Amino acid sequence: MDVPAVINRYIDPSKIDVDEKCLEYGEVYLGERVEGGYELRGFELVERERDFSEGVEIVISKNLKFDNFDVLGIHILVDTSLSEEAASAMGSLIGEVLSKIKGLEYKFRKENVVIKLSDELKSESVFECIGKMIFLSFKKIPAVSRLRVRLILEKEEFEKIRKKSREIHLRRNELFKKKDEEVDRFFVCTSCQCYLPSHGCVISPERPSPCGTTWVEAKAAEELGIVQYYRAALKGRRKNSEYEGINNTLRKLSEGKIERVSLHSVLKNPPPTGLYSELIIFYDPERDAFGIIDRNFKERTPIGLTFSEMERIIIGQQVEGFTGSSFSYLKSERFLADEGGWERVYWASPKVYDYLKTFLPSEILSGIETIQE
Ligand code: SF4
């Protein structure tokens, strides 16, 4: 089989108009639902690199037309003078910028990104414009001296960098490991408020957000002023996995709908769930135990509900018996600490089960059922 030639279109940064007006853009489009159009698989990676030239690059194969592709990887190279924490935190700016483009919906984080484009947005000039917008937004961060924005539409390059992205994000998770008790403040993310007013997700070192943002990323993003939606909240006094300061913050944010949050619980005051949860942990009263399902598993769980049926019940809410989670929370030492941890998990969807195989001891894994896809 012929491998299609890859074309790299370069855009000289000196030719980037600072008042770029190539697309309709503004806060007003945050939370816009795009009807019809195209859905693209995506990823976002901000990587530190020594040798690269500044600019915007669009990677597309020769035989691929701008109205006929289904992936869009966003790969950004920044200088090594930035810390690994800062590079990691900058990933959240990508969705923030793109969500403000009229006709573009940007969902999820890291390797799970899904981008929806309206029909009018599938043209070469649009992708040049998107590249320039990301470039200019990153350039506004004082700590960023040099960068390259790569928009990858070519499948082979997409899969290669997406794999690298997963490896880098997993490595960062290990590198940034901290304990809840080692810090005096957690973060509350309000990014989903454009869809879910009064919602906030709690992010602690041992409880990353349901969409996969780590405490270190939220902290670095807040310090660098990259995005405005991570609010620091002092923990205050602790009782089990409940913190007085976090309860107060959530109570105010939710206008009294949420009184208390237990970070490592599903059954009693579980953390509320935003829109982009990677997984849902659910309680099965018949087994008096928990199951875990990932977003891509479309079949029914043992409690008779699919992921999207559960998601409809819980987004923006605190619903006892369910909570949103990221894959990285599964590796937390305090995973479901209030409810017996892994001993009480009896079911996992196949993708989750494969992930568990990489770190759970065999005696625990043998107590978890899954199904063949
Ligand atoms: S799901 Fe939660 S953490 Fe993720 S973007 Fe939404 S509010 Fe923020």
Residues whose N, C-alpha, C, O or C-beta is under 5 A from the ligand:
A	BS01	SF4	C189 T190 S191 C192 C201 S209 C211 G274 L275 Y276 S277
